[in-house]
């Protein structure tokens, strides 16, 4: 993916780093959550007995990950998404936030007028409980699973999808 090597260079010295290459999942048309679905179905979930960070490989920016984790744990979220405010959210999918929780997603629309809003910043914290929610989706490991369209809306509906707002 775009800038994936920059991410690897920055973080692979960390002994807790695990590089999950989703390009294979995309090539097999398993979507952005295929890797998580496969971990949930197999014994891979046993490696994550604690909360863990996930990020899109095309994102690299300053973010206070410790502060984000503190909020994630305090709010008892299953997933927390780093969100940032942009002057033109029409270029992205935007998120609705209420009391620190993401309540709704709106996909980008070409015809939509420019509007300031919050977007998904592509940095996440997952609780080990995420595997229970992936199982609720009941997707075969060879079927596509989208974090943005399948998992995150379920978590938002359940009130366990947090928003960490950052500049």
Secondary structure, 3 states (H helix, E strand, C coil): CCCHHHHHHHHCCCCCCCCCCCHHHHHCCCCCCHHHHHHHHCHHHHHCCCCEEEECCCCCCCCCHHHHHHHHHHHCCCEEEEEEEECCHHHCCEEEEECCEEEEEECCCCCCCCCCEEEEEEEEEECCCHHHHHHHHCCCCCCCCCHHHHHHHHHHHHCCEEEEECC
